[in-house]
Amino acid sequence: MVPERELLLADDTVTGASWCRAHSDLMDAWLAELLKVASDSGEPRGLALVAIGGYGRSELCPGSDIDVMLVHDKIPDLRSVADRIWYPIWDQGLKLGQSVSTVKEALALADEDLDTATALLSARHVAGDASLSAQLGVGAGAQWERRSKRWLSLLADRTEERHAKFGEVAFRLEPDLKEGRGGLRDVHALGWAGASHRVLLEHDAEALTKAYAVILDARVELQRLTGRPNNVLALQEQPAVALALGDKDADSMMNRIAESARLIAWTSDDAWRRIRSDLRGKVSRAAGRARVLGKGIVLKDGEVELTDDAPWSDPLLPLKVALAAATRETVIERHSLERLVAADPPPVPEPWPSELLKLFVDLLLVGQPAIRVIEALDQRGLWLRLLPEWRPVQARPQHNAYHLFTVDRHLLETAAQASRLTSRVSRVDMLMVVAVLHDIGKGYPGDHSIVGADLIKTMTARMGFPPEDVESFGEMVRYHLLLPDAATRRDLDDPGTLKTVGGKVGNPERLAQLWALTEADSLATGPSAWSPWKSSLVAELVSRVDRVLKGAPADSFSGDAFPTDPQLDKLARPEEIIEAGDSLVTVYTADRPGTFSRVAGVLALHGLDVLTASAYSSDDDRALAQFQVADPRRDVTPWDKVRKDLGLALGGGLALQARVAERARTYGRKKPTTRSPIEASVRFDNNTSQSATVVEVHAPDGVGVLYRITRALVDLDLDIRSAKVQTMGGKVVDSFYIRGRDGNKIADEYTLGELQRAILHSLED
């Protein structure tokens, strides 16, 4: 058996379902021979081997259990026969799920246990007495139909629980291809539900089969490549799986998987919604006649339906029915949705009539309930009739774990978040449109902000916005990352930051729009993308830039200037002062090279994340360094030990470099969170600040990254004035305001080149 199976595993011309069938056929032939030898009979009577579960479906993946039953007709002692079948399988190192029973015993167990009941629905004769296999199959099917109400209710609950546990196949960076929402198990569950009565609509079956094949192909190749029964498609495995499947890269494969998973999930949701409705029965459904919502639009049995007299030729009808469903937090009845698709109304007029634009905006303003309605339109091609540029972002994967959703879902989530922030702006329509289209450029080559700016101008002109609004849309998309980047990477006390941001924003109204968009975009990205710290920084930046745009001098903001007068008083004392607690670490000490770096090293030793940092040197050779930190691992930070180690490090009594290196070896790099390796890079900005060079470093997250970078700066005798530090999905973006030994910016290319070389070297493993 081993040579044949190894040959099949190595045969890259056979993939997916075809491979599984070949594997199942190979196993069938082997098991038939084992039964023949074990029973000492060419045609054993009263004894049969029956494949169940995935093996019964002839979907025996490389890592699948071989689920098989030895069914007998009241043969008293089958232990020796069973052992002679099972042991050769175990000897090959294969995982076996085996049982021995009569047909009656198997059906009795299936009558009480859902897993057994579903496994027997795929019972398939392998070898021996075919009449026993037939009895088992027929009995299991009949028994399932009799108990269908109970089993379907349990299956529906299990499906919801499984989705909550394993998450979305379409959205996860490392999806569970079998158990996740939109994975193989969803299709299995629909098949089991269909064993009692029809649950799929006629046009669903073919699409579902194609989508299932995409997921199955990936699972087969994953298990072949790893040699393990994996179902989770890890980042490091994706390039090799994509190559085996003939995709040009991992992104292309994950796009196909996401599209297929979305179709499976949507079809599953629709089917289970109808199944649950049937299980509840007519008595529990909405009583009385259908409620009229508009011409040809009614609310019936809790869903929005279209009647025969609906205006099918009206190009606005899809949005009218979608708005009716979203505002009532329900769905478009499935047959009505399909009739909308088949109606094929005339193209949407260009520019859009004002009523269509209002419907579009009103739908987005509904918020979260609008998402599943819009995705239903998108699933059936109706959304693309309005926004043809949407196609490249459909099911398009993002590149890191910072993002929870594919690009299209992220855009809808952003619009839903923006619907809560409309009080900040005077033009609600512009906010909602830019929210749903701000990342439209991600489906096209080039910088998505620049490409998206051109796209949204084309789209909003088609929507009927006047030229001045169209230009504003382009500027908002071009600069939709400006506020969070400036707030977290630039010094807000530097007048240059306020002038630069104000110059790009242009006017207070656009600033308000960008502020709302920034918050909505961040909240829709994921929990790590927005925090009270980031929110306060963006709000402070917006407040200051707003005043600058209204005429205030950019250098007039000194309320939170660093250092404060009380800090200057402490700095004038001769003794060393170390303050650590409440997420703030402040050090007053003698001005010596490497103070900033040493503090960063101690914080790394204690597992503290630095958020912001500032430094100051006085004329009398005193230094002040202040760090805002977060403790991601503990509820209570051991501040006494932090203060002790800071004292040792500042006094030269701690082998800091060795200790940080040791901690880095112990904890290593964090698990990759992008499909492509994060490459370190260094960027210089000599325009934003009037008094310092801004050095922006992008690098993979790891232990002591800030310490290593600042050590490199110290080695070149550079003065660190302040730092902004943030971590985004396994990537750090650290910005430093530095000066040379003469107190000025670093202007010459040679020094900048050496600085870049030193930083990149410090980040090498």
C-alpha positions in Angstrom: 0.0 0.0 0.0 2.8 2.4 0.9 4.5 2.6 -2.5 1.2 3.2 -4.3 0.1 5.9 -1.9 3.5 7.6 -2.0 3.3 7.7 -5.8 -0.1 9.2 -5.6 1.1 11.8 -3.1 3.9 12.7 -5.5 1.7 13.0 -8.6 1.2 16.7 -9.1 -1.0 16.2 -12.2 -3.9 15.1 -9.9 -5.4 17.6 -7.5 -8.4 18.3 -5.4 -11.5 16.1 -5.7 -9.8 13.9 -8.4 -6.9 13.2 -6.0 -9.3 12.4 -3.2 -11.3 10.0 -5.4 -8.0 8.3 -6.6 -6.9 8.0 -2.9 -10.3 6.6 -1.9 -10.2 4.0 -4.8 -6.7 3.0 -3.7 -7.9 2.5 -0.2 -11.0 0.6 -1.4 -8.9 -1.9 -3.2 -6.6 -2.4 -0.3 -9.4 -2.8 2.2 -11.2 -5.3 0.0 -8.1 -7.4 -0.1 -7.6 -7.2 3.6 -11.2 -8.3 4.2 -10.8 -11.2 1.8 -7.7 -12.4 3.6 -9.1 -11.8 7.1 -12.3 -13.7 6.4 -10.6 -16.6 4.6 -13.3 -16.3 2.0 -13.4 -14.9 -1.5 -17.0 -13.5 -1.1 -17.7 -13.2 2.6 -21.4 -13.4 3.4 -22.9 -11.6 6.4 -19.9 -9.3 6.6 -19.2 -6.0 4.9 -16.8 -3.1 5.0 -18.6 0.3 4.7 -16.9 3.7 4.3 -18.5 6.6 6.1 -17.9 10.3 6.6 -15.4 11.9 4.1 -14.1 8.5 3.0 -17.7 7.5 2.3 -18.0 10.6 0.0 -14.8 9.4 -1.7 -13.2 12.6 -0.4 -10.2 11.0 1.3 -7.8 13.9 1.7 -4.1 13.1 2.4 -4.6 13.7 6.1 -8.1 12.4 6.5 -9.1 9.7 8.9 -10.1 6.4 7.3 -13.5 6.1 8.7 -14.8 2.6 8.1 -17.4 0.2 9.7 -17.2 -3.6 9.8 -20.9 -4.5 9.5 -22.0 -8.0 10.2 -25.1 -10.1 10.4 -25.0 -11.2 14.1 -21.7 -13.0 13.7 -20.7 -13.8 17.3 -17.0 -13.3 17.4 -15.4 -11.0 14.9 -12.4 -9.8 16.9 -9.8 -11.8 15.1 -11.3 -10.8 11.7 -11.3 -7.1 12.7 -7.8 -7.2 14.0 -6.5 -8.7 10.8 -8.0 -5.7 9.0 -7.2 -2.9 11.4 -3.6 -3.8 12.3 -2.2 -3.6 8.7 -3.7 -0.1 8.5 -2.2 1.0 11.8 1.1 -0.6 10.8 1.2 1.8 7.8 0.9 4.8 10.2 -2.5 5.7 8.9 -5.2 7.2 11.2 -8.2 4.9 11.4 -11.7 5.5 12.7 -13.1 2.0 13.0 -16.1 0.3 14.5 -17.8 -3.1 14.4 -21.6 -3.5 14.6 -24.7 -4.9 13.2 -26.9 -2.7 11.0 -29.4 -2.5 13.9 -26.7 -1.4 16.4 -25.4 1.2 14.0 -28.8 2.7 13.4 -29.6 2.7 17.1 -26.5 4.7 17.7 -27.3 7.0 14.8 -30.8 7.6 16.3 -29.2 9.2 19.4 -26.0 10.8 18.1 -25.8 13.5 15.4 -22.2 12.8 14.4 -23.0 9.2 13.8 -26.2 10.1 12.0 -24.4 12.4 9.6 -21.6 10.0 9.0 -24.0 7.3 8.0 -25.6 9.5 5.4 -22.5 9.0 3.3 -22.3 5.3 3.9 -20.7 3.6 0.9 -20.1 -0.1 0.2 -16.4 -1.0 0.0 -16.2 -4.8 0.1 -18.0 -7.9 1.3 -21.8 -8.5 1.5 -23.3 -5.5 -0.5 -26.8 -6.3 0.9 -25.6 -5.3 4.4 -24.2 -2.0 3.1 -27.4 -1.3 1.3 -29.5 -2.0 4.4 -27.3 0.4 6.4 -27.6 3.1 3.8 -31.3 2.9 3.3 -32.0 2.6 7.0 -29.8 5.6 7.8 -31.6 7.8 5.2 -35.1 6.8 6.3 -34.2 7.3 10.0 -32.7 10.7 9.2 -35.9 11.8 7.4 -38.0 10.7 10.4 -35.9 12.7 12.8 -35.1 15.5 10.5 -36.7 18.3 12.5 -34.6 17.5 15.5 -31.4 17.0 13.5 -31.8 20.2 11.5 -32.4 22.2 14.6 -29.2 20.8 16.1 -27.2 21.3 12.9 -28.3 24.9 12.6 -27.1 25.6 16.2 -23.9 23.8 15.6 -23.3 25.8 12.4 -23.6 29.0 14.3 -21.3 27.8 17.1 -18.7 26.6 14.6 -18.7 29.9 12.8 -18.2 31.8 16.1 -15.3 29.5 17.0 -13.4 29.3 13.8 -14.2 32.6 12.1 -14.5 33.5 8.4 -12.6 31.7 5.7 -12.9 34.7 3.5 -11.5 37.2 5.9 -8.9 35.4 8.0 -5.3 35.8 7.1 -4.9 32.1 8.0 -8.3 30.5 7.4 -9.5 27.1 8.6 -10.6 25.6 5.3 -12.7 23.0 6.8 -14.5 24.4 9.9 -14.5 28.1 9.2 -17.5 30.0 8.0 -17.5 29.5 4.2 -15.5 26.3 4.5 -16.0 22.7 3.5 -18.1 21.8 6.6 -20.7 24.3 5.6 -21.3 22.5 2.4 -21.4 19.1 4.2 -24.0 20.5 6.5 -26.1 21.7 3.6 -25.8 18.2 2.1 -27.0 16.6 5.3 -29.9 19.1 5.6 -30.8 18.3 2.0 -31.1 14.6 2.8 -34.5 15.2 4.4 -35.9 17.9 2.0 -34.6 20.3 -0.6 -32.8 23.2 0.9 -30.9 24.7 -2.1 -32.4 26.7 -4.9 -31.9 25.4 -8.4 -29.2 27.8 -9.4 -27.2 27.4 -6.1 -26.0 23.8 -6.6 -23.6 24.4 -9.5 -22.1 27.5 -8.0 -21.7 25.8 -4.6 -20.0 22.8 -6.3 -17.5 25.1 -8.0 -16.8 27.0 -4.8 -16.4 23.8 -2.8 -13.8 22.5 -5.3 -11.6 25.6 -4.8 -11.5 25.1 -1.0 -11.0 21.3 -1.3 -8.2 21.8 -3.8 -6.4 24.1 -1.3 -6.9 21.6 1.6 -5.5 18.7 -0.4 -2.4 20.6 -1.5 -1.9 21.9 2.0 -1.9 18.4 3.5 0.3 17.0 0.7 2.9 19.7 1.2 3.0 19.6 5.0 2.5 15.8 5.4 0.1 16.7 8.3 -3.7 16.7 8.7 -3.8 20.5 8.6 -6.9 22.5 7.8 -5.5 25.9 8.7 -3.8 27.5 5.7 -0.9 29.2 7.5 0.9 32.2 6.0 4.1 30.3 5.5 2.4 27.6 3.5 0.4 29.8 1.2 3.1 30.5 -1.5 3.8 26.8 -1.9 0.1 25.8 -2.0 -0.5 28.6 -4.6 2.4 27.2 -6.7 1.0 23.7 -6.5 -2.4 24.9 -7.7 -1.0 26.9 -10.6 -1.8 30.4 -9.1 0.7 33.2 -10.0 1.1 34.0 -6.3 -0.4 33.6 -2.8 -2.6 36.7 -3.2 -4.2 35.3 -6.3 -5.0 32.0 -4.6 -6.3 33.7 -1.5 -8.6 35.9 -3.7 -10.1 32.7 -5.2 -10.5 31.2 -1.8 -12.1 34.3 -0.4 -14.6 34.5 -3.3 -15.5 30.9 -3.0 -15.8 31.1 0.8 -18.1 34.2 0.5 -20.4 32.3 -1.9 -20.5 29.3 0.4 -21.1 31.4 3.5 -23.8 33.5 1.8 -25.6 30.4 0.4 -25.3 28.7 3.7 -26.8 31.6 5.6 -29.7 31.9 3.1 -30.4 28.2 3.3 -30.3 28.0 7.1 -32.5 31.1 7.4 -35.2 29.3 5.3 -34.7 26.1 7.2 -35.2 27.8 10.5 -38.3 29.5 9.2 -39.7 26.1 8.1 -38.8 24.6 11.5 -40.7 27.4 13.3 -43.8 26.8 11.2 -46.4 29.2 10.0 -47.9 29.9 13.4 -44.8 31.6 14.6 -44.3 33.7 11.5 -45.5 37.2 11.1 -49.3 37.2 11.2 -51.7 38.9 8.8 -51.3 40.1 5.3 -48.1 41.4 3.7 -47.3 44.9 4.8 -46.9 47.3 1.8 -43.6 49.2 1.9 -43.7 50.8 -1.5 -44.8 50.1 -5.0 -44.4 46.3 -5.5 -42.4 46.0 -2.2 -43.9 44.2 0.8 -42.7 42.9 4.1 -43.9 39.3 4.4 -42.8 36.6 6.9 -40.1 38.9 8.2 -38.5 39.4 4.8 -38.8 42.0 2.1 -40.4 40.7 -1.1 -41.2 42.0 -4.5 -44.7 41.4 -5.9 -45.6 40.7 -9.5 -46.6 44.3 -10.1 -43.2 45.6 -9.0 -41.6 48.1 -11.4 -39.1 45.6 -12.8 -37.8 47.9 -15.5 -36.9 50.6 -12.9 -33.1 50.8 -12.5 -33.6 52.2 -9.0 -35.6 49.1 -7.8 -32.6 47.2 -6.4 -31.6 50.0 -4.1 -35.3 50.7 -3.2 -35.8 47.1 -2.0 -32.3 47.0 -0.4 -33.1 50.1 1.6 -36.4 48.7 2.7 -34.7 45.5 3.9 -31.8 47.3 5.6 -33.9 49.8 7.5 -35.9 46.9 8.9 -32.8 44.9 9.7 -33.9 42.0 7.6 -33.0 40.5 4.1 -34.3 40.5 0.6 -36.4 37.4 0.1 -34.3 35.0 -2.0 -36.7 34.5 -4.9 -37.3 38.3 -5.1 -33.5 38.7 -5.3 -33.3 36.3 -8.2 -36.1 38.0 -10.0 -34.2 41.3 -9.7 -31.2 39.7 -11.3 -33.3 38.1 -14.1 -35.3 41.3 -14.7 -32.2 43.0 -16.2 -33.5 46.6 -16.1 -32.0 49.3 -18.4 -28.6 50.7 -17.4 -28.4 53.3 -14.7 -28.6 56.8 -16.3 -25.4 58.9 -16.3 -25.1 61.1 -14.4 -27.2 59.4 -11.7 -30.6 61.0 -11.1 -30.7 62.7 -7.7 -33.1 60.1 -6.4 -30.6 57.3 -7.0 -27.8 59.1 -5.2 -30.1 59.7 -2.3 -31.1 56.0 -2.1 -27.4 55.1 -2.3 -26.4 57.4 0.6 -29.5 56.5 2.6 -28.7 52.8 2.3 -25.1 53.4 3.6 -26.5 55.6 6.5 -28.5 52.6 7.8 -25.1 51.3 9.1 -24.4 47.7 10.1 -27.7 46.2 8.9 -27.0 47.5 5.4 -23.9 45.3 5.0 -25.5 41.9 4.5 -28.1 43.5 2.2 -25.4 45.1 0.1 -23.4 41.9 0.1 -26.5 40.0 -1.2 -26.7 42.6 -4.1 -23.0 42.1 -4.7 -23.2 38.3 -4.6 -25.8 38.4 -7.4 -24.0 41.1 -9.5 -26.5 43.9 -8.8 -23.9 46.1 -6.9 -21.6 46.0 -9.9 -24.3 47.5 -12.1 -24.0 50.6 -9.9 -20.2 50.5 -9.3 -18.4 48.6 -12.0 -15.0 49.7 -10.5 -15.9 47.6 -7.5 -15.0 44.3 -9.2 -11.3 44.3 -8.5 -11.8 44.8 -4.8 -14.3 41.9 -4.5 -13.0 39.4 -2.0 -9.5 40.9 -2.4 -7.4 39.9 0.6 -5.5 42.4 2.7 -1.8 41.8 3.3 -1.6 41.7 7.1 -3.4 40.8 10.3 -4.0 44.5 11.0 -7.0 44.1 8.7 -9.8 41.8 9.7 -11.6 41.9 6.4 -11.2 41.7 2.6 -11.1 45.1 0.9 -14.8 45.1 -0.2 -16.0 44.1 3.3 -13.7 46.7 4.8 -15.2 49.4 2.7 -18.7 48.5 3.8 -17.6 48.3 7.4 -16.0 51.7 7.1 -19.3 53.1 5.8 -21.2 51.5 8.7 -18.8 53.2 11.2 -19.0 56.5 9.3 -22.8 56.5 9.7 -22.2 57.0 13.5 -20.0 60.0 12.9 -22.2 62.2 10.7 -22.6 64.9 13.3 -19.0 66.0 12.7 -19.5 67.0 9.1 -21.8 69.4 7.2 -21.9 67.2 4.1 -23.1 63.8 5.2 -23.5 62.6 1.6 -19.8 63.2 0.9 -18.7 61.4 4.1 -20.7 58.3 3.3 -19.5 58.1 -0.4 -15.8 58.6 0.5 -16.1 56.1 3.3 -17.4 53.3 1.0 -14.9 54.2 -1.8 -11.7 55.3 0.0 -9.8 52.1 -0.7 -11.2 51.5 -4.1 -7.6 51.9 -5.5 -6.5 48.7 -3.7 -7.9 46.6 -6.6 -5.6 48.3 -9.1 -1.8 48.6 -9.7 0.1 51.4 -8.0 -0.2 53.4 -4.8 -3.8 52.8 -3.8 -4.3 56.4 -2.5 -3.2 58.0 -5.8 -5.0 55.5 -8.0 -8.1 55.7 -5.8 -8.1 59.5 -6.1 -8.5 59.3 -9.8 -11.0 56.5 -9.6 -13.3 58.2 -7.1 -13.3 61.4 -9.2 -14.6 59.4 -12.2 -17.2 57.6 -10.0 -18.5 60.7 -8.2 -18.8 62.6 -11.5 -20.9 59.7 -12.7 -23.0 59.9 -9.5 -23.8 63.5 -10.3 -21.7 65.5 -7.9 -20.6 68.9 -9.1 -17.0 69.5 -10.2 -15.9 71.1 -6.9 -17.1 68.1 -4.9 -15.5 65.7 -7.4 -12.1 67.4 -6.8 -12.6 67.3 -3.0 -13.3 63.6 -3.2 -10.1 63.1 -5.0 -8.1 65.0 -2.3 -9.8 63.1 0.5 -8.9 59.7 -1.0 -5.3 60.9 -1.8 -4.8 62.0 1.8 -7.1 59.6 3.7 -4.0 58.3 5.6 -2.6 61.7 6.4 -4.1 62.3 9.8 -3.3 59.0 11.4 0.2 59.0 9.9 1.0 62.5 11.0 -0.6 62.0 14.5 1.4 58.9 15.3 4.6 59.6 13.4 5.2 63.3 13.7 5.7 65.8 16.5 2.5 67.7 17.1 4.4 70.5 18.9 6.5 71.1 15.8 4.9 74.0 13.8 6.1 72.3 10.6 3.8 69.3 11.2 0.7 71.6 11.4 1.7 73.6 8.3 2.3 70.4 6.3 -0.9 68.8 7.3 -2.9 72.1 6.9 -1.4 72.6 3.4 -2.5 69.2 2.2 -6.0 69.3 3.8 -6.8 72.7 2.4 -9.9 73.8 4.4 -11.7 73.1 7.7 -14.6 71.2 6.1 -12.3 68.7 4.4 -10.4 68.4 7.7 -13.7 67.4 9.4 -14.4 64.9 6.7 -11.0 63.3 7.0 -11.2 63.1 10.8 -14.5 61.2 10.6 -13.1 59.0 7.8 -9.9 58.3 9.8 -11.9 57.1 12.8 -14.3 55.0 10.7 -11.5 53.5 8.6 -9.5 52.6 11.7 -12.5 51.1 13.6 -13.4 49.0 10.5 -9.8 47.8 10.1 -9.6 45.9 13.5 -9.2 46.3 17.2 -5.4 47.0 17.0 -5.9 49.9 14.6 -7.7 52.3 17.0 -7.1 53.0 20.6 -7.7 55.8 23.1 -4.1 56.9 22.6 -4.4 57.1 18.8 -7.8 58.7 19.0 -6.5 61.4 21.3 -3.5 62.1 19.1 -5.7 62.4 16.0 -8.2 64.7 17.8 -5.4 66.9 19.1 -3.9 67.2 15.6 -7.3 68.0 14.1 -7.9 70.7 16.7 -4.6 72.4 16.1 -4.7 72.1 12.3 -8.3 73.5 12.3 -7.1 76.6 14.2 -4.2 77.0 11.8 -6.6 76.8 8.8 -8.7 79.5 10.5 -5.7 81.8 10.8 -3.9 80.9 14.1 -0.1 80.9 13.9 1.4 77.3 13.6 3.9 78.1 16.4 1.2 79.2 18.9 0.5 75.8 20.5 2.6 75.4 23.6 0.2 74.2 26.2 1.6 70.7 26.2 5.2 71.8 25.3 8.0 69.5 26.4 9.7 69.9 28.8 7.2 71.6 31.2 8.3 74.1 33.8 8.1 71.5 36.7 10.2 69.2 34.6 12.8 71.9 34.0 12.9 72.5 37.8 13.6 68.8 38.5 16.2 68.7 35.7 18.1 71.5 37.4 18.8 69.3 40.4 22.2 67.5 40.4 20.9 64.1 41.4 19.5 61.4 39.1 15.7 61.1 39.2 13.8 58.1 37.8 10.0 58.1 37.8 8.1 55.1 36.5 4.5 54.3 36.9 1.0 54.8 35.3 2.3 54.1 31.8 4.9 56.9 32.0 8.7 56.6 32.5 10.7 59.8 33.0 14.4 60.0 33.6 16.4 63.1 34.7 20.1 62.4 34.6 23.5 63.6 33.4 23.8 64.2 29.7 25.8 61.3 28.4 25.7 59.5 25.0 23.1 56.7 24.8 20.7 57.8 27.6 17.7 57.4 25.4 18.9 54.1 24.0 19.6 52.7 27.5 16.1 53.5 28.7 14.6 51.9 25.6 16.7 48.8 26.2 15.5 48.4 29.8 11.9 48.9 28.7 12.4 46.1 26.1 13.8 43.8 28.8 10.6 44.2 30.8 8.3 43.6 27.8 7.0 47.2 27.7 5.9 48.7 24.4 6.9 52.3 23.8 4.2 54.5 22.3 5.9 57.9 22.3 9.1 59.3 23.6 10.7 62.7 24.0 14.2 63.9 24.9 15.8 67.2 26.0 19.3 68.3 26.8 20.0 71.5 28.8 22.9 73.9 28.5 24.4 72.6 31.7 24.8 69.0 30.5 21.6 67.6 31.9 19.3 65.3 30.0 15.6 64.5 30.3 13.9 61.5 28.6 10.2 60.7 28.8 8.5 57.5 27.5 4.8 56.7 27.3 4.5 52.9 27.5 2.0 50.1 27.5 2.2 46.7 29.1 0.5 44.2 26.7 1.1 41.1 28.8 0.4 42.1 32.5 -2.3 43.8 34.4 0.3 45.1 37.0 3.7 46.2 35.8 6.6 45.6 38.2 7.6 49.2 38.4 10.1 48.7 41.3 12.2 46.4 39.2 11.9 48.6 36.2 13.2 51.6 38.2 16.0 49.4 39.6 17.2 48.2 36.2 17.0 51.8 34.8 19.3 52.9 37.6 21.8 50.1 36.8 21.7 50.7 33.1 22.2 54.5 33.3 25.1 53.9 35.7 26.7 51.3 33.4 26.0 48.4 35.7 23.8 46.4 33.4 25.0 44.3 30.4 22.2 45.8 28.4 23.2 44.7 24.9 23.7 41.1 26.0 20.5 41.0 28.0 18.4 42.3 25.2 20.0 39.9 22.8 19.3 37.0 25.2 15.7 38.0 25.5 15.4 38.3 21.8 16.7 34.7 21.4 14.3 33.5 24.0 11.2 35.1 22.6 12.3 35.4 19.0 10.4 37.2 16.3 6.7 37.4 16.5 4.7 35.1 14.2 4.6 36.5 10.7 1.4 38.5 10.0 1.8 39.2 6.3 2.0 36.9 3.3 5.2 38.7 2.2 8.2 39.2 4.5 8.4 42.7 6.1 11.5 44.3 4.9 13.2 47.0 6.9 13.4 50.4 5.3 14.5 53.9 6.3 13.0 57.2 5.1 14.2 60.7 5.7 12.1 63.9 5.9 13.8 67.2 6.0 10.8 69.3 5.1 8.2 68.8 7.9 10.3 70.1 10.8 12.1 73.4 10.8 14.7 72.2 13.4 15.2 68.5 13.0 15.5 65.7 10.5 12.7 63.1 10.7 13.9 59.5 10.4 11.1 57.0 9.8 12.0 53.4 10.2 9.7 50.5 9.0 10.8 47.0 10.3 9.4 43.7 11.5 8.3 43.7 15.1 10.6 42.0 17.6 12.3 42.3 21.0 14.5 45.4 21.4 13.8 46.9 17.9 13.7 50.5 19.4 16.8 49.8 21.4 18.8 48.6 18.4 17.7 51.6 16.3 18.6 54.2 18.9 22.0 52.5 19.5 22.7 53.0 15.9 21.8 56.7 16.1 24.0 57.1 19.2 27.0 55.5 17.4 26.8 58.3 14.9 26.7 60.9 17.6 23.2 62.0 16.7 20.9 63.7 19.2 17.4 62.2 19.5 14.9 64.9 20.3 11.7 62.9 20.2 10.2 59.6 18.9 6.9 58.2 17.9 6.5 54.5 18.0 3.7 52.3 16.8 3.2 48.6 15.9 0.8 47.5 13.2 0.1 43.8 12.7 3.7 42.6 13.2 5.3 45.8 11.7 6.8 48.7 13.6 6.9 52.2 12.3 9.2 54.3 14.4 9.8 58.0 13.8 12.7 60.0 15.3 13.4 63.7 15.3 17.2 64.0 15.3 19.9 66.6 15.1 23.6 66.4 14.4 26.5 67.4 16.7 26.1 71.0 15.6 22.5 71.1 16.7 21.2 71.3 13.1 19.4 69.0 10.7 21.3 66.3 8.8 21.4 67.7 5.3 24.3 66.0 3.5 23.6 62.8 1.5 26.7 61.0 2.7 25.7 61.3 6.4 22.2 60.2 5.6 23.5 57.2 3.7 25.7 56.2 6.6 22.7 56.6 9.0 20.6 54.4 6.7 23.3 51.8 6.6 23.7 51.8 10.4 20.0 51.4 11.1 19.5 48.6 8.6 22.5 46.8 10.0 21.1 47.1 13.5 17.9 45.4 12.4 19.6 42.4 10.9 19.1 39.1 12.7 
